[in-house]
Amino acid sequence: MIAAISNVFGHEGKIVGLENKVINIELPSNNLKLQLTKVIRDYKYDDFIKLEENERGITIHILDEILFPSGSAELNKGSLTVMKHIASVIKALPNDIRIEGHTDNVPISKPNYPSNWHLSVARALNTAYYLINNENLPSDKVSIVGYSEYKPIASNETEEGRSMNRRVDIVIVNK
C-alpha cells in the first residue's frame, strides 16, 4: 500500500518513509533467475521444472511426477533432492514464498482426498512443511494455497496437458 501511494507522488519503485527516507523495494533479480536456471540444468530437471516471471514474481512450476505419486500428496524420496536444490537458492531471500498446489480436472475421490481441492491443498502443505522443517525456510515467509483444477497452464484435453497442470508452484513474491 505504501509503495502504491509512493508511486502516486513520483517515487516509483521506492518507499518513502515517515522521515522522508527513500527505501528501495527488493525484487527478485536476474541473478536469481540465473541461479535457478543453473540448478535446473545442472541436475537435469528441464523436463520437470519450468520458470516463469511475471508481475507476481518468479514462479517455479514443478510437475507432480517428480514430487508425488499419482493421486497422492506424499513427497517422493527423489523429490527431496529437488527441494533441497531449490531451497539452497531461495531460503536466504527476503521475499515471501507462496506454495501453490494444482491438479488437473479429472475428479478424484479417495478417503484422504475426497476432491481435487483437498489434494491440491495437501500437496502445497506437504511441500511447505518439508521446505520449512527440512530446508530451514523461514516459516513466517511461507504461505500455501490450493487451486485445485482452476488455474491450468495447459489444456486438460490431453494427457500431456493434464500432466502439466498437476503441479506445485513455488512463487517468489515481489516485495
N, C-alpha and C positions, 0 to 999 in steps of 0.2 A: 504494500500500500504506500509506504514511504517513497519507494522508488518511482511509483507511478506519479505521485504528487511532484516529486523532484523533476521528473520529465516535463511536467507542465511548466515548471519555472526555469527550463533551459539547462538542466543538469542531467541530460540523458545518460543512462548507464552508471549513474553515481547516486549515492545517497548523501544528502546534506543533513548533517547532524544538528542538534539544538544549538551548538556553539558555532555554527556556520562552518564546521569542518567538513571536507568532502571525503567520503569513503568510497572507494571503488567496489562495485559489486563483483563477487567472484563467480566466474562462469567456467564450465569445462573448457579446456584448451585443446588446440590441435595436438599438443603433446600427449594429452590423454588419449585421443583417438589413435595416435601412432602407437602408444604403449599397448592399447587393447588389440589393435590390428596385429602387432608383433606377437602377442600371446596366442591369438587365433591361428596365425600362420605357423609359428614355431611348434605348436602342439597339434597341428593338422586338424583344427576344429572347423575349417572352412565350410564343410557340409552341414554343420550343426549349429553354428553361431553366426549371426549377422548383426552388423552395427547400423544404426540409423541416427541421424542428428536432425533435430527439429527445434521448434520454439520451447518445448518442454525441457530439452537437454539431450543427452546421449542415451539411446536405448540399446541395450544388449539383448537381442532376441535369441533365446536358447531353446531349440526344438526339443520336444518332450522325449524323443527316442534316446537322447544322450543322458537325460536326467531321470526318467521314470519308466517303470514297466507300464505297458498298456493298461489303462483303466485304474492306475494306482497313483498315490501321491508320495510313496516312499522312495526316497532318493536311491538310485543305483549306486553300487560301490564305485563304478567307473566315473560317476558324476562328481564324486568328491574331489577328484583331481582337477576337473574343470572348475569347480567352485573355488578351490584353493588358488588356482592361477588367476582367476578373475578378481578374487578378493585381494590378492597381493597388489593389484593395481589400484583398486577403489577404496580400500579401507582407510587410507590416510587422507582422503579427500574431505574438505569441509562441507561438501554438498550433502543434501538429504538423498537417500537411496529409497526408491519405491520399487517393491517387488510385486509384479502383476501376474496373476495366473490366468491362463486362457485355455479353452477347449475348442474342439470342432463342434459341429451341430448334430452329431449322432447322439441320440439320447442314451444316457447311462442310468442304470438302476441297480446299485449294489448296496448291501447293508451299510457300509461305511460312507458311501457316496450315492445318495438317492437321486441326485441330479448333477448336471454339469456345473451348476453353481457351487455345490459342495466340493466337487473335485477341483475346480479352479482355485477356490479359496484355500483348500488343504495344500495344494501344490505351492502356492505363494507362501503360505505359513511355514511349511516344512523347509522351503528354500531359505526364508528369512531366519528361522531358528538355527539352521546349520551355519549360515554366514555369521550370525551373532555369537553363537556358542562355540563354534569350532574355529572360526577365522577372525574373531575379535572385531567384527564391525560394530561400531558404537550403536547400541540399541536405541538411543534417543534420536538417531538419524534415519532409522529404518521404519517404513510403513508398508502395509500389504493391502492388496485389493484383488478381488476375483471378478473377472469379467464374463466368465462362462463362454458362450459362443458369440458374444455380441460385439467383439472388436476383432474381426478376422483381418488377416493381412493377405489372404489368398482366397480363391473361390473354394467353397465347400462342395462343389460339384464333382471334384476329382479326388482320388486318394492322395495324390501329391499335394494338392491344396489343403486338404484336411490335415495332413501331417505338418504342414507349416503353421496351421492355426493352433495346433496342440503345442503350447509353448509356455515358457516363463520369460517374462521381460524384466530385466533389471534396468531401471531408469535412474540415471544420474541427473538429478533435477537441477536445472539452472537456478542459481540464487538470485 
